[in-house]
């Protein structure tokens, strides 16, 4: 019985089509930058070597501003 099912499946299975490779272009690296997204959708890109004091001041200003 198993042999009949196997033969039936082998008759109905079609051979797979040949593999087609599609070239993919990777985006250029951001140089280690990260993007900080705030809940209201504002994004700040921070690159290596950023001034933490300036970032802190910007974050405080954005939190205090209701127009952004």
MARBA-183540 format. One record per atom (N, C-alpha, C): y, x, z; residue number from 1. Coordinates in steps of 0.05 Angstrom, whole numbers, plus 5000, padded with zeros to 4 digits. Example, Ala and Ser with C-alpha at 12.3 -4.5 7.8 and 13.67 -1.06 7.14 Angstrom:
BEGIN
+------+------+------+-----+
!    v !    u !    w ! num !
+------+------+------+-----+
! 4886 ! 5264 ! 5156 !   1 !
! 4910 ! 5246 ! 5156 !   1 !
! 4934 ! 5264 ! 5156 !   1 !
! 4955 ! 5257 ! 5142 !   2 !
! 4979 ! 5273 ! 5143 !   2 !
! 5001 ! 5258 ! 5157 !   2 !
+------+------+------+-----+
# end
This chain:
BEGIN
+------+------+------+-----+
!    v !    u !    w ! num !
+------+------+------+-----+
! 4976 ! 5016 ! 5000 !   1 !
! 5000 ! 5000 ! 5000 !   1 !
! 5025 ! 5018 ! 5000 !   1 !
! 5025 ! 5038 ! 5017 !   2 !
! 5048 ! 5056 ! 5018 !   2 !
! 5053 ! 5070 ! 4991 !   2 !
! 5031 ! 5076 ! 4978 !   3 !
! 5033 ! 5090 ! 4952 !   3 !
! 5046 ! 5072 ! 4931 !   3 !
! 5040 ! 5046 ! 4932 !   4 !
! 5053 ! 5028 ! 4913 !   4 !
! 5083 ! 5027 ! 4918 !   4 !
! 5092 ! 5025 ! 4943 !   5 !
! 5121 ! 5024 ! 4949 !   5 !
! 5134 ! 5050 ! 4940 !   5 !
! 5121 ! 5072 ! 4945 !   6 !
! 5133 ! 5098 ! 4937 !   6 !
! 5136 ! 5099 ! 4907 !   6 !
! 5116 ! 5090 ! 4892 !   7 !
! 5118 ! 5091 ! 4863 !   7 !
! 5140 ! 5072 ! 4853 !   7 !
! 5142 ! 5049 ! 4866 !   8 !
! 5163 ! 5030 ! 4859 !   8 !
! 5191 ! 5041 ! 4863 !   8 !
! 5195 ! 5054 ! 4886 !   9 !
! 5221 ! 5067 ! 4892 !   9 !
! 5227 ! 5089 ! 4872 !   9 !
! 5207 ! 5105 ! 4867 !  10 !
! 5211 ! 5128 ! 4848 !  10 !
! 5219 ! 5118 ! 4820 !  10 !
! 5209 ! 5095 ! 4812 !  11 !
! 5217 ! 5084 ! 4785 !  11 !
! 5245 ! 5073 ! 4785 !  11 !
! 5255 ! 5063 ! 4808 !  12 !
! 5281 ! 5050 ! 4809 !  12 !
! 5304 ! 5070 ! 4815 !  12 !
! 5297 ! 5093 ! 4827 !  13 !
! 5318 ! 5112 ! 4834 !  13 !
! 5327 ! 5127 ! 4809 !  13 !
! 5353 ! 5128 ! 4805 !  14 !
! 5363 ! 5143 ! 4782 !  14 !
! 5372 ! 5170 ! 4791 !  14 !
! 5369 ! 5191 ! 4775 !  15 !
! 5377 ! 5217 ! 4783 !  15 !
! 5407 ! 5219 ! 4788 !  15 !
! 5414 ! 5235 ! 4807 !  16 !
! 5442 ! 5238 ! 4815 !  16 !
! 5458 ! 5252 ! 4792 !  16 !
! 5483 ! 5245 ! 4789 !  17 !
! 5499 ! 5258 ! 4769 !  17 !
! 5506 ! 5286 ! 4779 !  17 !
! 5512 ! 5304 ! 4760 !  18 !
! 5519 ! 5331 ! 4768 !  18 !
! 5543 ! 5332 ! 4786 !  18 !
! 5544 ! 5352 ! 4803 !  19 !
! 5566 ! 5355 ! 4821 !  19 !
! 5592 ! 5362 ! 4806 !  19 !
! 5613 ! 5348 ! 4813 !  20 !
! 5639 ! 5354 ! 4801 !  20 !
! 5658 ! 5364 ! 4822 !  20 !
! 5669 ! 5388 ! 4819 !  21 !
! 5687 ! 5399 ! 4838 !  21 !
! 5716 ! 5392 ! 4830 !  21 !
! 5731 ! 5385 ! 4850 !  22 !
! 5759 ! 5377 ! 4846 !  22 !
! 5776 ! 5398 ! 4860 !  22 !
! 5795 ! 5411 ! 4846 !  23 !
! 5811 ! 5431 ! 4860 !  23 !
! 5830 ! 5417 ! 4880 !  23 !
! 5833 ! 5430 ! 4902 !  24 !
! 5851 ! 5420 ! 4923 !  24 !
! 5872 ! 5441 ! 4929 !  24 !
! 5897 ! 5433 ! 4929 !  25 !
! 5919 ! 5451 ! 4935 !  25 !
! 5927 ! 5447 ! 4964 !  25 !
! 5923 ! 5467 ! 4981 !  26 !
! 5931 ! 5465 ! 5009 !  26 !
! 5961 ! 5469 ! 5012 !  26 !
! 5973 ! 5454 ! 5030 !  27 !
! 6002 ! 5458 ! 5034 !  27 !
! 6007 ! 5486 ! 5045 !  27 !
! 6031 ! 5495 ! 5040 !  28 !
! 6039 ! 5522 ! 5050 !  28 !
! 6040 ! 5521 ! 5080 !  28 !
! 6031 ! 5542 ! 5093 !  29 !
! 6032 ! 5542 ! 5123 !  29 !
! 6061 ! 5540 ! 5133 !  29 !
! 6064 ! 5527 ! 5155 !  30 !
! 6090 ! 5523 ! 5166 !  30 !
! 6100 ! 5546 ! 5183 !  30 !
! 6084 ! 5568 ! 5184 !  31 !
! 6092 ! 5591 ! 5200 !  31 !
! 6090 ! 5586 ! 5229 !  31 !
! 6072 ! 5569 ! 5237 !  32 !
! 6068 ! 5564 ! 5266 !  32 !
! 6087 ! 5543 ! 5277 !  32 !
! 6103 ! 5530 ! 5261 !  33 !
! 6121 ! 5510 ! 5271 !  33 !
! 6106 ! 5485 ! 5280 !  33 !
! 6117 ! 5472 ! 5300 !  34 !
! 6106 ! 5446 ! 5309 !  34 !
! 6128 ! 5425 ! 5307 !  34 !
! 6119 ! 5401 ! 5304 !  35 !
! 6138 ! 5379 ! 5303 !  35 !
! 6134 ! 5361 ! 5328 !  35 !
! 6155 ! 5357 ! 5342 !  36 !
! 6155 ! 5340 ! 5366 !  36 !
! 6165 ! 5312 ! 5357 !  36 !
! 6149 ! 5292 ! 5361 !  37 !
! 6157 ! 5264 ! 5353 !  37 !
! 6163 ! 5249 ! 5379 !  37 !
! 6187 ! 5237 ! 5380 !  38 !
! 6194 ! 5221 ! 5403 !  38 !
! 6185 ! 5192 ! 5397 !  38 !
! 6183 ! 5176 ! 5418 !  39 !
! 6173 ! 5148 ! 5415 !  39 !
! 6189 ! 5132 ! 5395 !  39 !
! 6215 ! 5138 ! 5392 !  40 !
! 6232 ! 5122 ! 5374 !  40 !
! 6231 ! 5132 ! 5345 !  40 !
! 6213 ! 5152 ! 5339 !  41 !
! 6209 ! 5162 ! 5312 !  41 !
! 6224 ! 5187 ! 5305 !  41 !
! 6242 ! 5196 ! 5322 !  42 !
! 6257 ! 5220 ! 5316 !  42 !
! 6238 ! 5244 ! 5318 !  42 !
! 6240 ! 5263 ! 5299 !  43 !
! 6223 ! 5286 ! 5299 !  43 !
! 6240 ! 5312 ! 5301 !  43 !
! 6230 ! 5331 ! 5316 !  44 !
! 6244 ! 5357 ! 5319 !  44 !
! 6223 ! 5378 ! 5311 !  44 !
! 6230 ! 5395 ! 5292 !  45 !
! 6212 ! 5417 ! 5284 !  45 !
! 6220 ! 5441 ! 5300 !  45 !
! 6200 ! 5453 ! 5314 !  46 !
! 6205 ! 5476 ! 5330 !  46 !
! 6189 ! 5499 ! 5319 !  46 !
! 6203 ! 5521 ! 5312 !  47 !
! 6190 ! 5544 ! 5301 !  47 !
! 6186 ! 5566 ! 5322 !  47 !
! 6168 ! 5584 ! 5317 !  48 !
! 6164 ! 5606 ! 5337 !  48 !
! 6190 ! 5621 ! 5342 !  48 !
! 6195 ! 5627 ! 5367 !  49 !
! 6219 ! 5642 ! 5375 !  49 !
! 6243 ! 5624 ! 5380 !  49 !
! 6238 ! 5597 ! 5383 !  50 !
! 6259 ! 5578 ! 5388 !  50 !
! 6272 ! 5584 ! 5416 !  50 !
! 6296 ! 5574 ! 5419 !  51 !
! 6310 ! 5577 ! 5445 !  51 !
! 6303 ! 5553 ! 5462 !  51 !
! 6288 ! 5557 ! 5483 !  52 !
! 6279 ! 5535 ! 5500 !  52 !
! 6302 ! 5520 ! 5512 !  52 !
! 6324 ! 5534 ! 5519 !  53 !
! 6347 ! 5521 ! 5531 !  53 !
! 6360 ! 5502 ! 5511 !  53 !
! 6362 ! 5510 ! 5486 !  54 !
! 6374 ! 5492 ! 5466 !  54 !
! 6357 ! 5468 ! 5462 !  54 !
! 6330 ! 5472 ! 5460 !  55 !
! 6312 ! 5450 ! 5457 !  55 !
! 6315 ! 5430 ! 5480 !  55 !
! 6316 ! 5441 ! 5504 !  56 !
! 6319 ! 5424 ! 5528 !  56 !
! 6345 ! 5408 ! 5526 !  56 !
! 6366 ! 5420 ! 5518 !  57 !
! 6392 ! 5406 ! 5516 !  57 !
! 6391 ! 5384 ! 5495 !  57 !
! 6378 ! 5390 ! 5472 !  58 !
! 6375 ! 5370 ! 5451 !  58 !
! 6359 ! 5347 ! 5461 !  58 !
! 6337 ! 5352 ! 5475 !  59 !
! 6320 ! 5331 ! 5485 !  59 !
! 6336 ! 5313 ! 5505 !  59 !
! 6351 ! 5326 ! 5523 !  60 !
! 6368 ! 5310 ! 5542 !  60 !
! 6388 ! 5293 ! 5527 !  60 !
! 6400 ! 5304 ! 5506 !  61 !
! 6420 ! 5289 ! 5491 !  61 !
! 6408 ! 5266 ! 5477 !  61 !
! 6384 ! 5270 ! 5466 !  62 !
! 6370 ! 5248 ! 5451 !  62 !
! 6362 ! 5226 ! 5471 !  62 !
! 6353 ! 5234 ! 5494 !  63 !
! 6344 ! 5214 ! 5514 !  63 !
! 6368 ! 5197 ! 5524 !  63 !
! 6391 ! 5210 ! 5526 !  64 !
! 6415 ! 5196 ! 5536 !  64 !
! 6429 ! 5180 ! 5514 !  64 !
! 6422 ! 5185 ! 5489 !  65 !
! 6436 ! 5171 ! 5467 !  65 !
! 6421 ! 5146 ! 5460 !  65 !
! 6435 ! 5123 ! 5459 !  66 !
! 6422 ! 5098 ! 5451 !  66 !
! 6426 ! 5092 ! 5422 !  66 !
! 6443 ! 5108 ! 5408 !  67 !
! 6448 ! 5103 ! 5379 !  67 !
! 6428 ! 5117 ! 5361 !  67 !
! 6412 ! 5136 ! 5372 !  68 !
! 6392 ! 5150 ! 5355 !  68 !
! 6366 ! 5135 ! 5353 !  68 !
+------+------+------+-----+
# end
